[in-house]
């Protein structure tokens, strides 16, 4: 021995070896003592808390969205199928049930085969428990020796985890924290995202595919590289055969199966009901500020694994979105063709005004750039994804090009509520949330056009006016309002000054001149008061054009007001959240419908108005619901079109569902080319019609689609029993004094 030590190379080899061991020991002890950061104690590990996504459920408990920093959805051990566990163990850690967190046998194999023999196929030495430690606490950059320090930290944590938890507990925590492709954490979230099913329902092929992605989540992302994923899945099958989890025959059969994705993203910008999910998130942020956990800490929407139960019907929502897309795709094409090369979205005046509203323009302006410099900056082209109904495209465009592109698009808002409660069943805030973030249900206020007329008529009937009161169609000039003269559009007979309509005909045909006369008769103040009783909180203009819907009203308010016609004359406030529970199922907040106990108007008025608005559908401006769309349901409704065809509206009332649809351009200077295209009966009504066609075809909605309106009283039927119109007699036409000018009634 002494002879060997006299040889310098042996002496130096021993010194180097001892130094290396000493160095590793020093680093290990330093890590253990917390020099590189405090390690979690066994007490810390015994109460591991991980950020859990808040789940958003529809009225039937179906998952429709999540709010998360990391998309994670936890499971219990008994919810994880055995074949998923077998696939993981066979692929990632075959000695999992034998080691204590660090597999020394595997580490020795890796050292000998990888480092000494240079065999890259030796596999890794990392265990499931080591990976769990990394998943739970992450890794830090220590500049020098980061990998070594992190590995030592993970090995210490892994051993502590093994001392505290059973192997089943470790597997459960691993499956709930391991990262899968597309920023998805946990097997349950991955299963729902890539196969649209809970993990417990994954078959062998799907389970093996997900386990296979753990080797390299980007490279084996099944959404982007399905062939790679399938190839990696087959490797997992081979490992399962190698370690006797599957037979050779079973593997041969499984390898022959084609992997089929059913991808369902819960990304905030895509998927079902994105506008609804966003508005619920805003409401939750406010609600959670008022709630505290049992320990006094505030709830965290993104980390605490809350479960939010909503009123939305996900099936109905899908039908509403499909109906909107079908109609708007066609309407957009007609809209663009109607303008041809003279489209307003290409005119300098409209484009220049729109440019000045851009955030980029305002930023450059604030930084002192000249107009030319700003326009030059906004004219730089870059590859940009653009929305198109025929399919999104990527083009080389400037900010100004993109602005012109989006100026042409019609947008929409649609809301369906249960009129007895206000529960929101379908919610479409726009045509595509990725490109159009503005919500036309919760945020927008637009002129409501003729959809305001029923409020005028409701006030009149409530004030004692009988349904068989007749008004002349003749135009009148109101001298105290800048000689304003409302006129009628549409059929020639609606401008016949010797023709008189009763209230039912006037409203069902949406006659402007009579609506203003009814408003004048009952008085503006009473109409405004009536609208307020029906839930319209917006301050309304005190002018005769109010009868024609110049007021800008939020779609939610309008829907809640119309619900009163099938809710015992009581308006409702549309609501989205029914209750919130914590991750353990304890209710922390519950919400009931906000319905006023006081009627906004009498039963008589309600029955009359409902009969009149059924006439709108059966013989008035919404008759295409019957003639073209062949809807047989009990439906009442009202169309609406605003000045210069800027807005198209339709309100569809059925006994158990009230739906309001709006269509228009976000830029108020751009309207429809013609009334034929832009009128509510053409622009907004078809969304409702297609929606109801789809509801009718689905038996699960029979309770809604087959419901019937209340039977009106004999008094109502008797008061409505009169000729729809009458013409002035010869002498009245010859000698009658039609007042062509009058002052508007101001007080009552």
C-alpha angles and dihedrals in degrees: 000000000000089000091054092049090054089066107092098215092054091047091050091045090055092046091049092046093049090045092051092048089045091049092050090046091050092050091046093050090046090052091046092051092050099250089139095042135312114292119221111261124225087260090054092048093048089067102038113175121193130186108262126195119248108240123221114208131189123231091279095049096259116147110247102163150343140222112215150139088212117020098240129153116178129224136194118241093253089057092061112087116233094237090061091052091046091051091051096047093045092050106034109023119005092175093050095123093049107048131070097233098294115065104213092180091057092044090053090049091051091047094051100039100035103035103028103028096029092227108159092189093067094102129225131298095219117116130209088253092051089050089049090053089052092046092050101044106017126211131284132211111243094174093228124048092355095152093050094047093047092048092052091048091051093048092052092046091046092054091049090049090052090051092054106034136050120240089255091053090050092051090049093052091045094052090048095051108030113114118241127184123296095035091295121150124199133018094264094056091044092050093051093045100048101028103019093232137096117268092249089066097051114123123219094268095050093044093050091047093055093045089049092057091063090079091067116351096196097042093047097038102145093207091059104025110028093162092054090047092051091049091050090046088059090054088055089052089052091052091049090052092046092056096041099254090119134024123238090250091052092050092049089053094046095047089057092059118100114232109238121194126207097190117196115175121206090195109141093239100050140037129054121345100352093167090050092049091051095050090047089052090055091049092048092052089058095042095050091054087069096049132076133195118242088264091055095252120129120253118255114219092205102042113028101073095236121176116222116198112204135189094236120119103217094201092051089046091055090051091049092051092047091050092050093050094048093053100037092050089058097038092050090055092050090045093055094044092051092062097038114176092344095068113152092225088068097048119108094231095056095040095047091050091048093049090059090059094057116111089224091055091050092048093051090046092052090051090058101253118156121245091256093049091050093050091046090053092048090050096061109117125224137162107279134174110235129196117242128167088226091055135305116276136196114228138169100250141148127235089260091049089051091049092053090048094055096041090074098058123106114220134201149203126202132177130179120188137177099248096211093059110010091241109160111235101172130016126183112174098176146335099278126358094205092067104018110047096169110106113222093192102052104018108032129087115189135168106274099208117192093354084084093060095083088061089055092049092044089055091048096050091043087053091056104268111145121230090238093059108126127218129188119245090221118126117248129200114221104212097192091057101059091285090293112186116191115206137190128250128205127026119045094234091062087072095050103120093201094054121095127198129198118230095266094054094040094054097038089052090041095230110190099200093054094045089058091046091051089050090050092048096052096033132244094257093057092048092050090047091050092050090051091053087054092056103266102141097172115109104252126216113256096225137101093253086071086085089063094051105257088149116104108228133175115251092233092056091047092052093048091050094050090049088071090074090069098029105070091277091300121127121221135211111233110237134185110191122067100175145340124219131186120241090273093056098256113144110239098171136012130188130206129196115277103227123157114231092216119084116240089214139354129287088246092056091047093052092048093048092047090053091048093049091049086057088056087063098036100045110353139071094314097050092118086078085073103029101040107020094035095221112171097182124119099266134168120182154153132223123210136194125176132215115296089009093278096141135030120197140181129182115196117193123192125165095262104022133045117194130187123190129187130186128185146110122288088225105075092208092065119075136161117292094234139015088238089065100032103042113114092245089063105029104038109014096068091063089058091043095052090044092055093045087058093045090051090053093055114074093204088073096052092112088062103035096044096044118119133218120249116271109253120236122260089250091058093047090048093050091050093049102103140100112287092228142007135194126227114256123250095260093047091050090048101043104013117117108226105197103230092179130042143151121250120252107248108175136034 
